[in-house]
Amino acid sequence: MAHLLDITSQGDVGTITDESQLPNIKLMEPQQLYELWERQHWVSHTIDLTQDAEDWAALTDEDKGQLAWNLSSFFIGEERVTTQFGGLVGAYEDQSEEAFLCTQQVDEARHAQHFNRFFEQVIGLDGSFEERLEWARRHLNEPFEVLFDQELVQANQRLIDDPKDIEAKVEFITTYMMVIEGTLALTGQYFITDYFEKQGLLPGFLEGFRKISQDEHRHVAYGTWFLQQKCRDPRLREVAEKKLMELIPIAAGVLVPRGADPTSYSILGYSNEETNDFAFTALTRRLKVIGINLGAGEPAVA
């Protein structure tokens, strides 16, 4: 199975077949990523969701329930990463980095808007944006809340308190770009996109979802570049490694549907072995680019 990874100056990390090349890959820098953002700009509110509403109405209650869990995780996740990003913007180290980080916060708000439109116009939830978020929260599991409502919020607050705290910045980017986006979001996007394409469902949602994935690859590319630079310092590499070891088991728990057996479950027909392999193989390859080795084999999952 192909793993779509980060954007590099020479292409996608996923195209590299000889993994010994990974530590020497030259990654795109913030200025290049900002310019790429300008070329890849898109507008969420111009996407037509008419066919999506018809498709949703024809689904069985069981299918609606499975999709509600998957899409609720993304909806709440996009809201969380939008509101918990200001600390990193304030921690920029040069003007190019500041410019790129500002685009990322705009991206996250746009993603949340895309999900809000979908929940309103397709799922049919009336009321306010906030009321739809509250409805979506009912589908989340405890590891999700730990990662997004505790770990991410605390990491953001540390940077707000001290924007020059480089260890806090390394922890934030490890949490946000490596675990939340690079491990969870890109995995969910891959399998949900594959499912909708094969089923011929929800073309408007899928159009926006592909654009969201494109944005997330830029974000993860920035995080990989940043950590590659900073983790040349053994002290900061240790900070990133410690945070990864703390969060990887939590991230594995986020992937488990509420009430499911954490050792054996499926999501939209994809087994937990498939989703875990995709998520943590992709993470391991990024870590090799950064220069982090968590030990023999891939990171342990549930």
Residue frames relative to the residue before (quaternion, step in Angstrom):
aa qw qx qy qz dx dy dz
M 1.0000 0.0000 0.0000 0.0000 0.00 0.00 0.00
A 0.4214 -0.7133 0.4993 0.2537 3.59 -0.79 0.99
H 0.2083 -0.7627 0.6011 0.1168 3.54 -1.10 0.73
L 0.2306 -0.7680 0.5837 0.1277 3.57 -0.52 1.17
L 0.0591 -0.8347 0.5473 -0.0158 3.54 -0.50 1.18
D 0.8297 -0.2855 0.1932 0.4391 3.54 -1.13 -0.69
I 0.5065 -0.6215 0.5047 0.3202 3.52 -1.27 0.48
T 0.0722 -0.7931 0.6045 0.0210 3.57 -0.83 1.01
S 0.6643 -0.4949 0.3645 0.4253 3.55 -1.26 0.14
Q 0.7415 0.3711 -0.2074 0.5190 3.58 1.25 -0.36
G 0.7497 -0.3123 0.2095 0.5446 3.58 1.22 0.11
D 0.7120 -0.4416 0.3382 0.4286 3.53 -1.30 -0.37
V 0.5424 -0.6151 0.4586 0.3423 3.59 -0.97 0.85
G 0.6131 0.5899 -0.3405 0.4002 3.57 1.09 -0.71
T 0.6352 0.5343 -0.3397 0.4423 3.61 1.21 -0.34
I 0.5543 0.6107 -0.3902 0.4093 3.59 1.28 -0.22
T 0.2033 -0.8021 0.5518 0.1037 3.60 -0.67 1.07
D 0.6989 0.3912 -0.2541 0.5421 3.59 1.14 -0.57
E 0.2901 -0.8115 0.4802 0.1634 3.57 -0.19 1.29
S 0.5269 0.6157 -0.4279 0.4002 3.60 1.19 -0.18
Q 0.6001 0.5685 -0.3495 0.4411 3.57 1.27 -0.35
L 0.5282 0.7046 -0.3947 0.2621 3.59 1.12 -0.64
P 0.6908 0.4872 -0.3290 0.4209 3.68 0.74 -0.84
N 0.7152 0.4544 -0.2509 0.4680 3.61 1.20 -0.45
I 0.4158 0.7152 -0.4697 0.3082 3.58 1.25 0.10
K 0.3035 -0.7263 0.5875 0.1878 3.56 -1.02 0.86
L 0.2397 -0.8074 0.5295 0.1011 3.57 -0.56 1.18
M 0.5802 -0.5545 0.4580 0.3822 3.54 -1.25 0.40
E 0.3486 -0.7404 0.5455 0.1809 3.56 -1.01 0.89
P 0.7302 -0.4606 0.2626 0.4310 3.62 -1.18 0.38
Q 0.6447 0.5162 -0.3482 0.4435 3.64 0.89 -0.75
Q 0.6549 0.4977 -0.3082 0.4779 3.58 0.98 -0.83
L 0.6623 0.4991 -0.3064 0.4673 3.58 1.00 -0.79
Y 0.6036 0.5325 -0.3608 0.4711 3.59 1.08 -0.62
E 0.6701 0.4945 -0.3023 0.4637 3.59 0.87 -0.92
L 0.6158 0.5285 -0.3381 0.4766 3.57 1.09 -0.70
W 0.6082 0.5508 -0.3485 0.4530 3.60 1.03 -0.75
E 0.6417 0.5181 -0.3326 0.4574 3.61 0.91 -0.81
R 0.6935 0.4761 -0.2828 0.4608 3.60 0.94 -0.84
Q 0.7546 0.3953 -0.2012 0.4835 3.60 1.10 -0.65
H 0.3068 0.7875 -0.4930 0.2066 3.60 1.20 0.27
W 0.0143 0.7879 -0.6149 0.0301 3.60 -1.11 0.74
V 0.3512 -0.7401 0.5485 0.1674 3.56 -1.28 0.47
S 0.3872 -0.7668 0.4641 0.2160 3.59 -0.50 1.17
H 0.7186 0.4961 -0.2686 0.4066 3.59 0.89 -0.88
T 0.6083 0.5352 -0.3743 0.4510 3.62 1.22 0.05
I 0.5239 0.6427 -0.4133 0.3764 3.61 1.24 -0.10
D 0.3647 -0.7460 0.5254 0.1854 3.59 -0.82 1.06
L 0.1246 -0.8172 0.5617 0.0325 3.59 -0.68 1.13
T 0.3064 0.7911 -0.4882 0.2048 3.61 1.23 0.26
Q 0.6974 0.4547 -0.2776 0.4794 3.59 0.80 -0.99
D 0.5946 0.5816 -0.3603 0.4224 3.57 1.09 -0.67
A 0.6468 0.5203 -0.3240 0.4538 3.58 0.95 -0.84
E 0.6493 0.4993 -0.3154 0.4793 3.59 1.03 -0.76
D 0.6438 0.5218 -0.3207 0.4588 3.58 0.98 -0.84
W 0.6605 0.5203 -0.3089 0.4445 3.58 0.91 -0.93
A 0.6551 0.5284 -0.3136 0.4397 3.59 0.92 -0.89
A 0.6976 0.4781 -0.2719 0.4592 3.60 1.11 -0.65
L 0.5305 0.6451 -0.4092 0.3674 3.63 1.23 -0.19
T 0.5176 -0.5985 0.4992 0.3532 3.56 -1.22 0.43
D 0.6420 -0.5174 0.3893 0.4106 3.58 -1.24 0.36
E 0.6264 0.5403 -0.3419 0.4460 3.60 1.04 -0.75
D 0.6697 0.4867 -0.3027 0.4722 3.59 0.92 -0.89
K 0.6286 0.5305 -0.3349 0.4597 3.57 1.00 -0.77
G 0.6515 0.5267 -0.3142 0.4466 3.57 1.00 -0.82
Q 0.6586 0.4985 -0.3112 0.4700 3.58 0.94 -0.86
L 0.6859 0.4782 -0.2904 0.4654 3.55 0.90 -0.90
A 0.6045 0.5597 -0.3585 0.4392 3.59 1.04 -0.71
W 0.6449 0.5084 -0.3282 0.4669 3.61 1.00 -0.79
N 0.6788 0.4996 -0.2947 0.4503 3.57 0.83 -0.98
L 0.7449 0.4222 -0.2374 0.4589 3.56 0.76 -1.02
S 0.5761 0.5663 -0.3809 0.4498 3.61 1.16 -0.48
S 0.6213 0.5428 -0.3418 0.4501 3.57 1.00 -0.78
F 0.6725 0.4756 -0.2969 0.4832 3.57 0.98 -0.80
F 0.6392 0.5413 -0.3335 0.4326 3.59 0.90 -0.89
I 0.6993 0.4361 -0.2682 0.4989 3.58 0.80 -0.98
G 0.6276 0.5510 -0.3395 0.4327 3.57 0.99 -0.79
E 0.6680 0.4901 -0.3097 0.4665 3.59 0.92 -0.84
E 0.6273 0.5173 -0.3408 0.4719 3.59 1.02 -0.69
R 0.6645 0.5148 -0.3080 0.4456 3.57 0.91 -0.91
V 0.7226 0.4398 -0.2749 0.4571 3.59 0.77 -0.95
T 0.5770 0.5547 -0.3855 0.4591 3.60 1.20 -0.34
T 0.7569 0.4081 -0.2192 0.4610 3.57 0.75 -1.04
Q 0.7350 0.3911 -0.2205 0.5081 3.59 1.19 -0.48
F 0.5044 0.6644 -0.4022 0.3773 3.57 1.02 0.81
G 0.5021 0.7056 -0.4038 0.2948 3.57 1.22 -0.44
G 0.6037 0.5783 -0.3611 0.4131 3.57 1.06 -0.68
L 0.6724 0.4882 -0.3038 0.4662 3.58 0.97 -0.80
V 0.6039 0.5467 -0.3627 0.4527 3.60 1.00 -0.74
G 0.7019 0.4727 -0.2661 0.4616 3.57 0.95 -0.89
A 0.6706 0.4965 -0.2921 0.4674 3.58 1.26 -0.30
Y 0.2999 0.7761 -0.5086 0.2212 3.63 1.19 0.34
E 0.3277 -0.7685 0.5271 0.1555 3.55 -1.15 0.72
D 0.7812 0.0225 -0.0669 0.6203 3.59 1.26 -0.16
Q 0.7086 -0.4985 0.2948 0.4031 3.56 -1.26 0.29
S 0.6273 0.5333 -0.3508 0.4462 3.61 1.02 -0.66
E 0.6484 0.5022 -0.3148 0.4778 3.56 1.01 -0.82
E 0.6229 0.5359 -0.3393 0.4578 3.59 0.98 -0.80
A 0.6609 0.5138 -0.3144 0.4477 3.59 0.88 -0.95
F 0.6848 0.4796 -0.3053 0.4559 3.58 0.85 -0.90
L 0.6627 0.5152 -0.3223 0.4375 3.59 0.88 -0.91
C 0.6109 0.5354 -0.3558 0.4622 3.60 1.06 -0.64
T 0.6394 0.5127 -0.3379 0.4627 3.61 0.99 -0.73
Q 0.6410 0.5343 -0.3470 0.4280 3.59 0.98 -0.72
Q 0.6489 0.5002 -0.3404 0.4613 3.59 0.94 -0.74
V 0.6104 0.5259 -0.3424 0.4833 3.59 1.09 -0.68
D 0.6205 0.5486 -0.3384 0.4467 3.59 0.96 -0.85
E 0.6907 0.4948 -0.2977 0.4352 3.57 0.79 -1.01
A 0.6316 0.5143 -0.3338 0.4745 3.58 1.03 -0.74
R 0.6393 0.5203 -0.3217 0.4660 3.60 1.00 -0.81
H 0.6328 0.5251 -0.3363 0.4591 3.60 0.98 -0.77
A 0.6501 0.5073 -0.3152 0.4698 3.58 0.94 -0.87
Q 0.6284 0.5307 -0.3305 0.4628 3.60 1.05 -0.74
H 0.6267 0.5353 -0.3377 0.4546 3.59 0.99 -0.78
F 0.6862 0.4652 -0.2879 0.4795 3.59 0.90 -0.89
N 0.6173 0.5442 -0.3508 0.4468 3.59 0.99 -0.73
R 0.6429 0.5069 -0.3189 0.4775 3.60 0.95 -0.84
F 0.6627 0.5130 -0.3141 0.4461 3.57 0.91 -0.89
F 0.6786 0.4863 -0.2968 0.4636 3.58 0.88 -0.92
E 0.6769 0.4790 -0.2933 0.4757 3.58 1.07 -0.66
Q 0.8060 0.3535 -0.1592 0.4473 3.57 0.63 -1.16
V 0.7432 0.3738 -0.2155 0.5114 3.61 1.14 -0.53
I 0.7221 0.3778 -0.2434 0.5259 3.59 0.75 -0.97
G 0.4072 -0.7657 0.4203 0.2670 3.58 1.20 -0.51
L 0.3819 0.7195 -0.4939 0.3041 3.57 1.06 0.70
D 0.2519 -0.7740 0.5668 0.1275 3.57 -0.49 1.20
G 0.5721 0.6031 -0.4372 0.3433 3.55 -1.32 0.02
S 0.7094 -0.4579 0.3416 0.4128 3.53 -1.28 -0.46
F 0.6946 -0.4183 0.3806 0.4447 3.53 -1.36 0.14
E 0.6788 0.5034 -0.2860 0.4517 3.58 0.88 -0.98
E 0.6509 0.5068 -0.3244 0.4628 3.60 0.99 -0.74
R 0.6354 0.5061 -0.3346 0.4778 3.59 1.06 -0.64
L 0.6164 0.5277 -0.3438 0.4726 3.57 1.04 -0.70
E 0.6511 0.5127 -0.3190 0.4598 3.59 0.94 -0.85
W 0.6263 0.5187 -0.3385 0.4733 3.61 1.01 -0.74
A 0.6667 0.5143 -0.3033 0.4460 3.59 0.90 -0.93
R 0.6148 0.5826 -0.3465 0.4032 3.58 1.04 -0.73
R 0.5754 0.6098 -0.3794 0.3913 3.60 1.13 -0.52
H 0.6875 0.4996 -0.2762 0.4489 3.58 1.19 -0.49
L 0.5714 0.6435 -0.3666 0.3535 3.60 1.23 -0.20
N 0.3632 -0.7145 0.5482 0.2389 3.56 -1.21 0.47
E 0.7143 -0.4797 0.3023 0.4102 3.57 -1.29 0.25
P 0.6443 0.5128 -0.3572 0.4408 3.68 0.84 -0.74
F 0.5922 0.5548 -0.3665 0.4552 3.61 1.07 -0.66
E 0.6843 0.4855 -0.2905 0.4601 3.57 0.84 -0.96
V 0.6202 0.5322 -0.3463 0.4606 3.60 1.03 -0.72
L 0.7086 0.4717 -0.2718 0.4489 3.57 0.83 -0.99
F 0.7873 0.3668 -0.1817 0.4610 3.59 0.75 -1.03
D 0.7571 0.3853 -0.2099 0.4839 3.60 0.99 -0.78
Q 0.7376 0.3430 -0.2218 0.5377 3.59 1.21 -0.32
E 0.7537 0.4049 -0.2439 0.4567 3.59 0.41 -1.19
L 0.7005 0.4593 -0.2812 0.4683 3.61 0.78 -0.97
V 0.6553 0.5142 -0.3164 0.4540 3.59 0.90 -0.89
Q 0.6726 0.4891 -0.3011 0.4666 3.59 0.92 -0.87
A 0.6381 0.5240 -0.3306 0.4570 3.60 0.99 -0.79
N 0.6503 0.5098 -0.3089 0.4709 3.57 1.00 -0.81
Q 0.6639 0.5150 -0.3118 0.4436 3.59 0.91 -0.90
R 0.6092 0.5529 -0.3588 0.4409 3.60 1.03 -0.70
L 0.6848 0.4656 -0.2913 0.4790 3.59 0.97 -0.76
I 0.6002 0.5353 -0.3627 0.4708 3.57 1.09 -0.61
D 0.6673 0.5094 -0.2958 0.4558 3.57 0.97 -0.88
D 0.8033 -0.0223 0.0454 0.5934 3.59 1.02 -0.78
P 0.2297 -0.8210 0.5084 0.1214 3.62 0.04 1.27
K 0.6865 0.4824 -0.2860 0.4628 3.62 1.17 -0.43
D 0.4625 0.6686 -0.4487 0.3711 3.59 1.28 0.13
I 0.2524 -0.8192 0.4956 0.1396 3.59 -0.05 1.28
E 0.6133 0.5313 -0.3628 0.4583 3.61 1.04 -0.59
A 0.6391 0.5127 -0.3247 0.4724 3.59 1.02 -0.76
K 0.6429 0.5166 -0.3257 0.4623 3.58 1.04 -0.74
V 0.6339 0.5131 -0.3279 0.4769 3.59 0.99 -0.79
E 0.6572 0.5028 -0.3127 0.4664 3.61 0.93 -0.84
F 0.6478 0.5193 -0.3276 0.4510 3.59 0.95 -0.85
I 0.7036 0.4625 -0.2804 0.4609 3.58 0.78 -1.00
T 0.6020 0.5349 -0.3558 0.4743 3.59 1.08 -0.61
T 0.6706 0.4965 -0.2888 0.4695 3.57 0.94 -0.94
Y 0.7589 0.4315 -0.2066 0.4418 3.53 0.75 -1.14
M 0.8041 0.3272 -0.1722 0.4655 3.57 0.51 -1.19
M 0.7180 0.4425 -0.2721 0.4633 3.59 0.97 -0.75
V 0.7808 0.3441 -0.1823 0.4886 3.58 0.80 -0.99
I 0.7469 0.4104 -0.2508 0.4591 3.60 0.59 -1.10
E 0.7690 0.3353 -0.1958 0.5078 3.59 0.76 -1.00
G 0.7611 0.4352 -0.2328 0.4208 3.56 0.63 -1.14
T 0.7381 0.3827 -0.2221 0.5093 3.60 1.09 -0.66
L 0.7885 0.3395 -0.1753 0.4819 3.60 0.77 -1.00
A 0.7271 0.4605 -0.2779 0.4266 3.59 0.59 -1.12
L 0.7045 0.4605 -0.2897 0.4558 3.60 0.75 -0.97
T 0.6078 0.5380 -0.3543 0.4644 3.59 1.13 -0.56
G 0.6720 0.4902 -0.2946 0.4704 3.57 0.86 -0.96
Q 0.6445 0.5292 -0.3208 0.4492 3.56 0.98 -0.84
Y 0.6423 0.5351 -0.3303 0.4382 3.56 0.94 -0.86
F 0.7481 0.4181 -0.2418 0.4551 3.59 0.70 -1.04
I 0.6415 0.5031 -0.3407 0.4683 3.62 0.97 -0.71
T 0.6367 0.5153 -0.3283 0.4704 3.59 0.97 -0.81
D 0.6479 0.5169 -0.3177 0.4606 3.59 0.92 -0.89
Y 0.6582 0.5170 -0.3073 0.4528 3.59 0.95 -0.90
F 0.6956 0.4709 -0.2866 0.4607 3.61 0.80 -0.98
E 0.6281 0.5308 -0.3398 0.4564 3.59 1.01 -0.73
K 0.6920 0.4743 -0.2857 0.4632 3.59 0.88 -0.92
Q 0.7098 0.4426 -0.2517 0.4867 3.59 1.08 -0.74
G 0.3624 -0.7455 0.4824 0.2831 3.59 1.22 -0.34
L 0.4569 0.7075 -0.4092 0.3511 3.57 1.13 0.75
L 0.8899 0.1385 -0.0505 0.4317 3.49 -1.44 0.40
P 0.0059 0.8593 -0.5113 0.0088 3.61 0.67 1.06
G 0.6418 0.5206 -0.3366 0.4514 3.60 1.02 -0.67
F 0.6396 0.5085 -0.3220 0.4782 3.53 0.95 -0.89
L 0.6677 0.5217 -0.3003 0.4379 3.57 0.90 -0.96
E 0.6043 0.5529 -0.3554 0.4503 3.58 1.03 -0.72
G 0.7003 0.4482 -0.2679 0.4868 3.57 0.87 -0.92
F 0.6367 0.5507 -0.3288 0.4279 3.57 1.02 -0.80
R 0.6264 0.5189 -0.3362 0.4747 3.58 1.06 -0.73
K 0.6476 0.5053 -0.3190 0.4727 3.58 1.02 -0.76
I 0.6156 0.5357 -0.3390 0.4681 3.58 1.06 -0.73
S 0.6486 0.5116 -0.3155 0.4669 3.58 0.94 -0.86
Q 0.6141 0.5429 -0.3345 0.4651 3.58 1.04 -0.76
D 0.6497 0.5054 -0.3060 0.4783 3.57 0.98 -0.87
E 0.6744 0.5153 -0.3063 0.4310 3.57 0.88 -0.96
H 0.6110 0.5415 -0.3599 0.4516 3.59 1.05 -0.62
R 0.6182 0.5170 -0.3489 0.4784 3.60 1.05 -0.65
H 0.6566 0.5248 -0.3139 0.4415 3.56 0.91 -0.94
V 0.6855 0.4724 -0.2852 0.4749 3.57 0.87 -0.96
A 0.5944 0.5584 -0.3620 0.4515 3.57 1.11 -0.63
Y 0.6354 0.5094 -0.3282 0.4785 3.59 1.00 -0.79
G 0.6768 0.5024 -0.3032 0.4445 3.59 0.82 -0.95
T 0.6410 0.5118 -0.3246 0.4709 3.57 1.03 -0.77
W 0.6380 0.5213 -0.3186 0.4687 3.59 0.98 -0.86
F 0.6710 0.5112 -0.3089 0.4393 3.59 0.82 -0.99
L 0.7093 0.4515 -0.2711 0.4685 3.57 0.81 -0.99
Q 0.5833 0.5615 -0.3797 0.4476 3.59 1.08 -0.58
Q 0.6648 0.4923 -0.2964 0.4774 3.59 1.02 -0.83
K 0.7536 0.4336 -0.2325 0.4359 3.58 0.68 -1.10
C 0.6885 0.5064 -0.2994 0.4242 3.60 0.98 -0.74
R 0.4104 0.6477 -0.5030 0.3988 3.56 1.22 0.38
D 0.6208 0.4743 -0.3187 0.5367 3.54 1.29 -0.41
P 0.4431 -0.7262 0.4481 0.2748 3.65 -0.48 1.11
R 0.6181 0.5514 -0.3521 0.4358 3.59 1.05 -0.70
L 0.7058 0.4403 -0.2690 0.4854 3.60 0.91 -0.89
R 0.5869 0.5514 -0.3749 0.4592 3.59 1.10 -0.56
E 0.6414 0.5174 -0.3191 0.4681 3.56 1.01 -0.78
V 0.6101 0.5441 -0.3477 0.4591 3.61 1.05 -0.74
A 0.6786 0.4843 -0.2903 0.4699 3.59 0.88 -0.95
E 0.6538 0.5209 -0.3166 0.4483 3.59 0.92 -0.87
K 0.6549 0.5142 -0.3139 0.4562 3.56 0.93 -0.87
K 0.6634 0.4965 -0.3111 0.4655 3.59 0.93 -0.87
L 0.6285 0.5354 -0.3353 0.4539 3.59 0.98 -0.78
M 0.6772 0.4927 -0.2999 0.4568 3.57 0.87 -0.90
E 0.6255 0.5257 -0.3322 0.4713 3.58 1.14 -0.57
L 0.7882 0.4050 -0.1732 0.4299 3.55 0.86 -1.03
I 0.5513 0.6391 -0.4081 0.3479 3.61 1.07 -0.55
P 0.6696 0.4686 -0.3375 0.4670 3.68 0.83 -0.72
I 0.6181 0.5277 -0.3450 0.4694 3.59 1.07 -0.67
A 0.6508 0.5203 -0.3137 0.4554 3.58 0.93 -0.92
A 0.6240 0.5321 -0.3410 0.4595 3.58 1.00 -0.78
G 0.6574 0.5164 -0.3013 0.4587 3.58 1.06 -0.76
V 0.5849 0.5855 -0.3656 0.4259 3.58 1.12 -0.65
L 0.6671 0.5334 -0.2979 0.4262 3.58 1.05 -0.76
V 0.6230 0.5667 -0.3360 0.4217 3.61 1.22 -0.37
P 0.4190 -0.7019 0.5078 0.2718 3.64 -0.69 0.99
R 0.6037 -0.5698 0.4098 0.3780 3.58 -1.11 0.66
G 0.8233 0.2320 -0.1911 0.4816 3.54 -0.93 0.99
A 0.5753 0.6024 -0.3815 0.4007 3.60 1.25 -0.15
D 0.5532 -0.5589 0.4954 0.3690 3.54 -1.32 0.39
P 0.3910 -0.7629 0.4555 0.2400 3.65 -0.47 1.09
T 0.6730 0.4855 -0.3023 0.4689 3.60 1.22 -0.32
S 0.8022 0.0959 -0.0407 0.5879 3.60 1.21 -0.30
Y 0.3257 0.7227 -0.5466 0.2701 3.57 -0.27 1.26
S 0.2070 -0.7560 0.5990 0.1638 3.55 -1.28 0.17
I 0.1982 -0.7463 0.6250 0.1143 3.52 -1.27 0.55
L 0.8332 -0.1076 0.0153 0.5421 3.58 -0.52 1.24
G 0.7310 -0.4269 0.2255 0.4822 3.56 1.10 0.74
Y 0.6051 0.5169 -0.3625 0.4850 3.61 1.27 -0.01
S 0.4300 -0.7299 0.4723 0.2433 3.58 -0.77 1.03
N 0.6248 -0.5327 0.4074 0.4000 3.54 -1.26 0.38
E 0.5864 0.5616 -0.3772 0.4455 3.61 1.13 -0.54
E 0.6573 0.5102 -0.3118 0.4588 3.60 0.96 -0.84
T 0.7109 0.4599 -0.2788 0.4531 3.57 0.78 -0.99
N 0.6563 0.5005 -0.3164 0.4676 3.59 0.97 -0.80
D 0.6384 0.5268 -0.3335 0.4514 3.58 0.97 -0.82
F 0.6561 0.5055 -0.3146 0.4637 3.57 0.90 -0.91
A 0.6923 0.5067 -0.2892 0.4246 3.57 0.78 -1.06
F 0.8042 0.3502 -0.1733 0.4479 3.54 0.63 -1.09
T 0.5484 0.5428 -0.4143 0.4827 3.59 1.23 -0.17
A 0.6415 0.5135 -0.3211 0.4708 3.57 0.97 -0.84
L 0.6493 0.5111 -0.3200 0.4633 3.59 0.93 -0.87
T 0.6591 0.5257 -0.3186 0.4333 3.59 0.86 -0.93
R 0.6557 0.5035 -0.3174 0.4646 3.59 0.97 -0.79
R 0.6283 0.5151 -0.3438 0.4709 3.60 1.00 -0.71
L 0.6530 0.5227 -0.3192 0.4455 3.56 0.94 -0.87
K 0.6156 0.5285 -0.3529 0.4659 3.60 1.08 -0.62
V 0.6140 0.5277 -0.3421 0.4769 3.59 1.07 -0.70
I 0.6806 0.4953 -0.2767 0.4636 3.57 0.98 -0.89
G 0.4731 -0.6612 0.4516 0.3674 3.55 1.06 -0.78
I 0.5241 0.6102 -0.4117 0.4283 3.56 1.23 0.53
N 0.0446 -0.7669 0.6402 0.0041 3.54 -0.99 0.91
L 0.2342 -0.8119 0.5228 0.1127 3.57 -0.42 1.21
G 0.7283 -0.3668 0.2387 0.5274 3.59 1.22 0.08
A 0.7295 -0.4087 0.2984 0.4602 3.52 -1.29 -0.04
G 0.8121 0.2224 -0.1849 0.5067 3.54 -1.04 0.87
E 0.6620 -0.4857 0.3947 0.4123 3.50 -1.37 -0.18
P 0.6637 -0.4882 0.3641 0.4343 3.57 -1.22 0.32
A 0.5016 -0.6644 0.4670 0.2980 3.57 -1.00 0.83
V 0.0909 -0.7762 0.6228 0.0380 3.56 -1.04 0.85
A 0.7138 -0.4481 0.3119 0.4386 3.52 -1.32 0.17
